[in-house]
Amino acid sequence: MAAMSAADSQESRWGLSLPWWSLAIGVLTTVFLVGLTFALLVLHALTYGFTSVAGLGSVDEPDVGRYELVLAIGIGVNVFGALGLSRLALRTRAAAWPRVLTALLIAAVTGLLATAGMLAVLGIDPRLLVDGV
C-alpha cells in the first residue's frame, strides 16, 4: 500500500477535489452576481422613472437585453475562471493548501473579475468605485 501525500489525504478527508470545491463555492458568487444584476436593473428603472416623471433630465430606458448580456458575461467569467484557476492552482504550491481555502481564494478572484467585467459592459468604470479608498 502506497503512502498518501498531504494533498491526497486532504482530498480524501473532504471528498472533493479543488475544481469541484471551486464550482461549489462559485455557485454562491453566481447568486451574488444575479442579485447585483437585478439590483442594478431596478436602480436603473427607478432612476429612469423618477427623471421621466419629474422632467429633470434624460436617462435612457433600461434595456433588459443588455442586462441579460451582462449577467451571461458575469456567470461565464465566474464559472470558467474558477475552473481555469483551480486547474492552474493544482500545478502550483497551492495544491498543498487546504482545498476549501484555495477555492475561497479562487472564488474571490473570479467574483471580483466577473463584477468588474459586468460593470464595464454597463459603462460603469469599476475603478471609480474604489477611487476614494
VEXMIMAR-291942 format. One record per residue: residue in one letter; z, x, y of N, C-alpha, C, O in turn. Coordinates in pm, 1 decimal. Atoms other than C-alpha are relative to their C-alpha. Example, Ala and Ser with C-alpha at 12.3 -4.5 7.8 and 13.67 -1.06 7.14 Angstrom:
- aa,n_pz,n_px,n_py,ca_pz,ca_px,ca_py,c_pz,c_px,c_py,o_pz,o_px,o_py
- A,0.0,89.0,-119.0,780.0,1230.0,-450.0,0.0,90.0,120.0,66.5,193.6,118.1 $
- S,-6.0,-82.0,-119.0,714.0,1367.0,-106.0,73.0,-77.0,109.0,89.9,-26.1,219.8 $
This chain:
- aa,n_pz,n_px,n_py,ca_pz,ca_px,ca_py,c_pz,c_px,c_py,o_pz,o_px,o_py
- M,0.0,83.7,-117.0,0.0,0.0,0.0,0.0,88.6,123.7,84.1,177.6,136.2 $
- A,13.9,-82.1,-120.0,-106.1,147.4,333.9,102.9,-41.0,104.3,142.9,-157.2,111.8 $
- A,-96.9,27.6,-105.8,135.9,175.7,624.2,-70.7,-71.0,115.4,-186.5,-43.3,146.5 $
- M,56.5,75.4,-112.3,82.0,-62.8,914.0,26.7,74.1,130.2,133.7,131.9,149.5 $
- S,-20.2,-60.4,-131.4,31.1,69.3,1263.9,78.7,-97.3,88.0,102.4,-212.1,50.4 $
- A,-77.7,84.7,-91.0,226.7,-65.1,1559.2,-81.6,-119.6,46.1,-28.0,-229.6,59.2 $
- A,84.5,110.7,-44.8,-68.6,-275.4,1675.1,-18.0,-103.0,-111.4,-19.1,-223.2,-85.1 $
- D,16.3,92.7,111.5,-117.1,-424.3,1327.4,126.4,-81.0,-23.7,118.6,-200.7,-51.5 $
- S,-123.2,75.0,21.0,248.6,-517.0,1293.2,22.1,-100.9,111.6,73.1,-210.3,87.4 $
- Q,-12.6,93.6,-112.2,245.3,-675.5,1639.3,-91.9,-119.2,-21.2,-52.7,-233.1,4.2 $
- E,94.4,108.4,21.7,-63.6,-877.6,1549.7,46.4,-92.3,-111.0,32.2,-214.1,-99.7 $
- S,-44.0,84.9,109.2,82.6,-998.9,1221.4,123.7,-79.6,37.7,145.2,-188.5,-15.5 $
- R,-120.1,72.3,-40.9,408.4,-1098.8,1391.0,-37.2,-123.2,82.1,22.2,-229.3,63.0 $
- W,38.2,112.6,-84.3,236.8,-1323.0,1647.4,-110.3,-82.6,-62.2,-126.9,-199.1,-25.9 $
- G,101.1,75.6,71.9,-50.2,-1425.6,1421.5,-135.2,-9.9,67.7,-229.4,-60.6,6.7 $
- L,127.0,9.2,-70.0,-326.3,-1398.4,1682.6,-41.4,137.3,51.6,42.6,219.1,89.2 $
- S,50.0,-124.3,-57.3,-548.0,-1113.2,1792.4,-13.5,-16.1,151.0,1.2,-126.2,204.1 $
- L,6.7,1.4,-145.8,-595.8,-1021.7,2156.8,-105.9,-95.7,54.4,-76.1,-167.9,149.6 $
- P,96.0,97.3,-54.9,-920.0,-1219.6,2211.5,47.1,-145.3,-13.2,19.7,-227.1,74.7 $
- W,-50.8,137.0,14.8,-752.6,-1534.1,2076.4,112.1,-28.7,98.5,118.8,-138.1,154.5 $
- W,-104.4,16.7,-100.3,-447.4,-1482.0,2297.2,-62.6,-16.8,137.8,-17.3,-99.6,216.8 $
- S,66.5,10.7,-130.0,-679.7,-1432.1,2594.3,-61.8,-137.5,19.9,-53.7,-194.7,128.6 $
- L,57.5,134.0,-11.0,-860.3,-1756.3,2520.5,108.3,-107.2,12.9,92.6,-203.2,88.4 $
- A,-108.9,98.8,-7.8,-534.7,-1945.8,2468.1,61.1,-3.5,139.2,84.6,-111.2,193.9 $
- I,-56.1,-4.5,-134.6,-392.0,-1830.1,2798.7,-108.3,-33.3,102.9,-78.2,-84.2,210.9 $
- G,110.9,36.4,-87.2,-736.7,-1871.0,2955.1,-15.5,-149.8,17.5,-68.2,-195.4,119.1 $
- V,1.5,146.1,-13.4,-708.6,-2243.6,2888.5,89.4,-42.0,116.8,54.9,-133.1,192.1 $
- L,-89.2,32.9,-111.0,-416.1,-2252.7,3131.1,-62.7,34.3,135.1,-50.3,-42.6,230.5 $
- T,65.3,-33.6,-126.0,-610.7,-2070.9,3400.7,-119.2,-91.0,26.3,-152.5,-116.9,141.9 $
- T,109.1,95.1,-17.8,-903.8,-2305.9,3339.3,52.4,-132.0,56.4,-12.7,-193.4,141.0 $
- V,-61.6,120.8,-55.2,-673.8,-2602.3,3405.2,30.3,20.6,148.1,10.5,-70.1,229.0 $
- F,-23.6,-32.0,-141.1,-571.9,-2430.8,3729.7,-130.0,-6.6,79.3,-131.4,-60.1,190.2 $
- L,128.0,0.2,-70.7,-938.5,-2384.5,3825.5,-52.9,-141.9,19.0,-111.0,-172.4,123.1 $
- V,41.3,139.8,-12.7,-1013.5,-2752.7,3758.6,80.8,-67.7,111.5,25.5,-140.8,193.7 $
- G,-84.4,57.1,-105.4,-717.2,-2852.4,3977.1,-37.8,51.0,137.2,-38.2,-25.2,233.8 $
- L,40.6,-58.5,-127.2,-827.3,-2615.1,4251.3,-130.2,-62.2,49.1,-143.0,-94.4,167.2 $
- T,127.4,60.3,-38.2,-1180.9,-2754.4,4249.2,19.2,-143.6,46.6,-39.8,-185.5,146.2 $
- F,-26.7,138.6,-38.4,-1053.3,-3111.1,4262.7,69.6,-6.5,135.6,35.6,-90.3,219.1 $
- A,-71.7,-1.5,-127.6,-815.1,-3028.1,4547.8,-94.3,34.8,114.8,-86.6,-25.9,221.6 $
- L,95.8,-36.3,-104.5,-1093.7,-2860.5,4746.2,-96.1,-114.6,29.4,-131.3,-138.1,145.0 $
- L,88.9,114.4,-19.9,-1321.3,-3160.9,4691.4,71.1,-111.1,77.8,12.4,-170.4,168.3 $
- V,-75.3,103.7,-69.9,-1050.9,-3403.6,4805.1,22.2,38.8,145.8,7.5,-44.6,235.1 $
- L,-18.8,-44.3,-138.5,-974.5,-3194.0,5114.2,-129.8,-7.4,80.1,-128.5,-43.3,197.9 $
- H,128.8,9.6,-67.5,-1344.2,-3177.3,5198.5,-32.3,-145.5,32.9,-78.5,-176.3,142.7 $
- A,27.6,142.1,-23.1,-1379.4,-3554.7,5158.1,90.8,-56.5,109.5,45.4,-135.1,192.7 $
- L,-91.6,48.5,-103.7,-1070.3,-3620.8,5372.0,-39.9,53.0,137.3,-34.9,-20.6,235.8 $
- T,43.8,-56.9,-126.9,-1193.0,-3385.6,5643.6,-126.8,-68.6,49.5,-139.5,-98.7,168.2 $
- Y,123.6,68.5,-35.6,-1536.7,-3547.2,5637.9,30.2,-141.7,50.3,-24.4,-184.8,151.9 $
- G,-33.8,135.8,-40.6,-1387.1,-3895.6,5658.3,71.6,-3.8,133.9,41.3,-88.8,217.6 $
- F,-75.4,-2.7,-125.3,-1146.5,-3807.0,5938.8,-90.3,31.3,118.2,-81.6,-34.0,222.2 $
- T,87.5,-35.2,-112.1,-1411.8,-3640.1,6153.7,-105.3,-106.3,24.9,-148.7,-124.0,138.8 $
- S,97.8,107.3,-18.4,-1657.1,-3925.1,6093.2,61.7,-116.5,75.4,-0.1,-171.2,166.7 $
- V,-66.2,113.5,-63.6,-1408.4,-4193.3,6195.0,40.9,34.2,142.6,22.3,-47.1,233.2 $
- A,-48.1,-37.3,-132.2,-1264.3,-4003.3,6490.8,-110.8,49.7,91.7,-91.5,58.1,213.0 $
- G,111.1,-49.5,-80.1,-1600.1,-3871.5,6607.1,28.8,134.5,64.7,-15.8,161.2,176.3 $
- L,-41.4,-128.3,-55.9,-1455.0,-3523.9,6657.5,-101.4,111.2,-18.9,-97.2,210.5,53.6 $
- G,94.9,-107.2,26.8,-1738.4,-3318.7,6520.4,-85.2,-36.7,-119.2,-84.9,-150.6,-165.9 $
- S,85.3,27.0,114.9,-1980.6,-3285.1,6238.8,41.8,88.3,-117.0,38.7,211.0,-108.9 $
- V,-30.5,-66.7,125.7,-1870.1,-3194.3,5889.7,-96.8,-56.6,-101.5,-114.0,-178.1,-110.6 $
- D,95.5,46.3,100.3,-2125.3,-3210.3,5612.0,69.0,-84.7,-104.8,185.8,-64.2,-137.9 $
- E,-49.8,86.1,107.2,-2081.8,-3476.6,5348.9,25.1,84.1,-125.0,-54.3,172.8,-156.3 $
- P,-26.4,-78.8,121.4,-1920.1,-3340.6,5029.8,-110.1,-20.1,-104.2,-149.7,-132.8,-133.8 $
- D,103.3,2.3,102.9,-2181.1,-3253.9,4769.0,67.9,21.7,-134.8,110.4,132.9,-166.4 $
- V,-70.3,-8.0,128.3,-2032.9,-3330.0,4427.3,-71.9,95.3,-95.0,-7.3,164.1,-174.0 $
- G,76.4,-92.4,84.8,-2312.5,-3137.6,4254.3,35.7,145.5,25.4,38.9,226.8,-66.9 $
- R,-39.8,-137.0,-33.6,-2210.2,-2823.4,4438.7,137.3,32.7,-58.0,160.5,144.0,-105.2 $
- Y,-132.5,-22.0,56.4,-1850.7,-2864.9,4328.1,-6.0,9.9,-153.2,73.8,81.5,-213.7 $
- E,20.2,-15.3,144.3,-1969.8,-2910.3,3968.9,-49.7,140.1,-32.4,-5.4,201.5,-129.5 $
- L,49.6,-137.0,17.9,-2161.6,-2582.9,4000.4,113.1,100.8,17.4,124.6,196.1,-59.6 $
- V,-113.6,-88.8,-24.8,-1851.8,-2414.8,4143.8,93.1,1.7,-120.3,139.0,107.9,-162.4 $
- L,-88.2,7.4,117.0,-1642.9,-2537.3,3851.5,-62.3,68.9,-120.6,7.1,138.5,-194.6 $
- A,67.9,-65.5,112.2,-1902.6,-2421.3,3598.2,3.9,152.1,15.1,25.0,223.6,-82.9 $
- I,-7.0,-144.3,-23.4,-1911.8,-2075.9,3757.7,140.9,51.4,-25.5,158.6,154.7,-90.0 $
- G,-138.8,-41.6,19.6,-1532.4,-2053.8,3762.3,39.4,3.7,-146.2,103.1,99.0,-191.2 $
- I,-33.7,2.7,142.5,-1496.6,-2155.8,3398.8,-75.8,108.2,-75.3,-20.1,172.3,-164.4 $
- G,78.3,-104.4,65.9,-1777.0,-1922.0,3292.5,57.1,138.7,22.9,70.2,217.6,-70.7 $
- V,-59.3,-130.8,-30.4,-1626.7,-1622.9,3470.5,133.3,14.1,-71.2,165.5,121.2,-122.9 $
- N,-132.0,-5.3,62.5,-1283.8,-1710.7,3333.8,-9.1,23.8,-151.1,56.1,113.9,-203.8 $
- V,7.1,-8.8,146.2,-1379.1,-1757.2,2968.4,-70.5,127.6,-45.3,-17.8,202.3,-127.7 $
- F,74.9,-116.9,45.6,-1643.4,-1488.2,2931.4,63.1,130.1,49.0,56.1,232.9,-18.4 $
- G,-72.7,-117.5,-48.4,-1446.4,-1246.4,3146.1,120.2,31.4,-86.5,148.2,147.9,-114.6 $
- A,-116.6,-21.4,86.6,-1137.8,-1297.4,2930.4,-41.8,57.6,-134.6,22.7,148.9,-186.2 $
- L,48.0,-54.5,128.2,-1334.3,-1237.9,2611.4,-46.9,144.1,15.2,-14.8,229.6,-67.3 $
- G,50.1,-135.3,-21.7,-1507.7,-932.0,2754.4,111.7,100.4,25.3,111.6,209.8,-31.1 $
- L,-110.2,-91.8,-28.4,-1190.8,-777.1,2892.9,91.4,19.5,-120.3,145.9,128.2,-139.6 $
- S,-85.6,-17.2,117.8,-996.6,-844.1,2574.0,-66.4,89.8,-103.4,1.2,169.9,-168.0 $
- R,71.6,-89.8,92.3,-1265.4,-676.7,2361.7,2.6,143.1,52.9,14.6,238.5,-23.9 $
- L,-5.1,-132.3,-61.4,-1269.1,-387.6,2608.6,140.0,59.9,-11.6,154.5,180.0,-34.3 $
- A,-138.2,-49.1,6.9,-888.7,-361.6,2605.5,35.7,49.2,-139.3,123.1,134.6,-153.9 $
- L,-27.3,-45.2,136.6,-891.7,-319.3,2227.4,-43.7,144.1,-21.7,-1.4,207.6,-118.2 $
- R,48.5,-137.6,13.0,-1067.8,14.6,2280.9,76.2,97.0,89.9,39.6,214.2,99.4 $
- T,-77.3,-84.7,-91.1,-809.7,149.1,2527.2,144.7,8.7,-48.2,178.3,-39.7,-156.3 $
- R,-142.5,-9.2,34.9,-438.8,228.3,2524.4,68.1,-135.1,1.2,176.2,-150.9,-55.6 $
- A,-57.9,134.3,-4.6,-373.9,-137.1,2593.5,3.8,-64.4,-138.1,72.5,-164.9,-156.7 $
- A,-2.5,54.2,136.0,-439.6,-200.5,2222.6,138.3,14.2,-62.6,172.7,-61.8,-153.1 $
- A,-134.8,-18.7,53.2,-86.8,-71.9,2153.1,102.5,-87.2,72.2,216.6,-97.5,27.1 $
- W,-91.7,86.1,-73.5,69.2,-307.9,2409.8,19.8,-130.7,-76.0,-61.1,-164.3,-162.5 $
- P,-13.5,134.3,60.1,206.7,-645.5,2304.2,-118.6,-88.0,41.2,-161.3,-87.6,156.7 $
- R,121.2,79.9,-23.2,-84.0,-887.1,2273.0,18.3,-102.1,112.0,-72.8,-124.1,191.8 $
- V,-23.7,103.1,-100.7,74.6,-1154.0,2491.7,-0.4,61.7,140.0,-56.1,3.6,233.2 $
- L,-3.5,-67.1,-129.6,138.5,-910.1,2776.0,-140.3,38.1,45.2,-176.0,18.4,161.4 $
- T,137.4,-36.8,-32.6,-217.1,-781.9,2764.1,-82.2,-123.8,35.1,-161.5,-121.2,129.3 $
- A,74.1,123.5,-26.3,-354.7,-1136.9,2750.4,39.8,-60.4,134.7,-45.2,-116.4,204.0 $
- L,-42.8,49.3,-131.2,-145.2,-1236.2,3054.5,-63.7,79.7,112.9,-105.2,23.2,214.1 $
- L,64.4,-84.8,-99.8,-280.8,-941.0,3249.4,-148.7,-32.6,10.9,-203.2,-39.3,121.1 $
- I,142.0,35.0,1.1,-635.8,-1028.7,3146.6,-21.4,-136.1,65.8,-116.9,-153.7,141.5 $
- A,12.1,133.0,-60.0,-581.7,-1393.9,3244.3,18.3,5.9,151.1,-49.0,-66.4,224.5 $
- A,-20.1,-14.4,-144.3,-453.7,-1288.9,3586.2,-124.6,57.7,66.9,-166.3,10.4,172.6 $
- V,119.2,-63.4,-57.8,-756.3,-1066.4,3649.6,-118.0,-96.1,-0.3,-185.7,-110.9,101.4 $
- T,115.2,90.4,6.8,-1015.1,-1318.3,3529.8,22.3,-124.4,84.3,-73.0,-177.4,141.5 $
- G,-28.3,115.1,-85.4,-841.9,-1605.4,3708.6,-23.3,32.3,146.5,-76.0,-49.9,221.4 $
- L,22.2,-43.2,-137.9,-848.1,-1410.0,4033.7,-149.1,15.5,29.0,-196.6,-26.6,134.4 $
- L,144.4,-15.3,-17.8,-1214.7,-1319.5,3988.2,-71.4,-134.7,2.2,-162.9,-155.6,81.8 $
- A,61.7,132.9,4.0,-1305.9,-1678.3,3899.2,28.5,-76.6,128.9,-60.5,-143.0,182.1 $
- T,-34.0,68.1,-124.8,-1121.3,-1814.6,4203.3,-79.4,57.3,117.4,-129.8,-17.4,201.2 $
- A,77.6,-63.1,-107.2,-1289.0,-1562.1,4433.3,-147.0,-39.5,-8.2,-210.4,-64.4,94.2 $
- G,138.8,42.5,16.7,-1628.8,-1649.9,4287.5,-21.8,-144.3,40.6,-122.5,-177.5,103.0 $
- M,10.8,141.0,-36.5,-1567.3,-2020.7,4329.3,2.9,-17.2,151.9,-78.1,-90.7,208.5 $
- L,-10.0,11.1,-145.9,-1461.2,-1981.3,4691.7,-123.2,56.5,68.3,-168.3,3.2,169.7 $
- A,119.9,-60.1,-58.6,-1759.2,-1756.5,4763.3,-119.8,-94.1,-10.1,-200.4,-101.3,82.7 $
- V,110.5,94.7,14.5,-2002.3,-2017.0,4627.9,15.0,-115.7,99.1,-84.8,-169.8,146.7 $
- L,-23.3,106.5,-97.6,-1841.4,-2276.8,4855.3,-14.8,46.8,144.2,-10.0,-34.0,237.0 $
- G,17.4,-53.0,-133.7,-1891.5,-2047.8,5151.9,130.3,40.5,65.8,133.2,64.1,186.5 $
- I,-129.5,-41.6,-51.3,-1525.0,-1957.0,5193.6,18.2,146.7,-37.5,8.3,182.9,-154.7 $
- D,-19.9,-142.4,26.2,-1460.5,-1584.4,5228.7,139.3,20.0,-59.8,238.8,-1.1,9.5 $
- P,-131.3,-15.4,62.6,-1180.4,-1508.6,4978.9,85.7,106.8,65.8,208.3,101.6,55.4 $
- R,-77.4,-104.7,-66.9,-1078.6,-1200.4,5179.0,77.1,-53.8,118.4,179.2,3.7,156.1 $
- L,-70.4,58.3,-114.3,-977.0,-1421.7,5471.6,134.6,-60.8,-40.9,225.2,-72.5,41.5 $
- L,-123.7,60.6,46.5,-706.1,-1581.7,5256.9,113.4,101.1,-7.1,230.2,64.9,7.1 $
- V,-103.3,-103.7,10.9,-523.3,-1250.4,5216.9,-5.8,97.1,118.4,55.1,204.0,114.2 $
- D,15.9,-88.9,-113.5,-617.2,-1101.2,5553.1,131.2,23.7,73.4,154.9,133.6,123.5 $
- G,-126.1,-14.8,-70.6,-275.6,-1162.9,5704.1,110.8,63.3,-82.5,217.3,94.1,-29.1 $
- V,-103.4,-53.4,88.8,-84.5,-1026.3,5404.6,12.9,147.7,14.8,95.4,209.5,-52.4 $
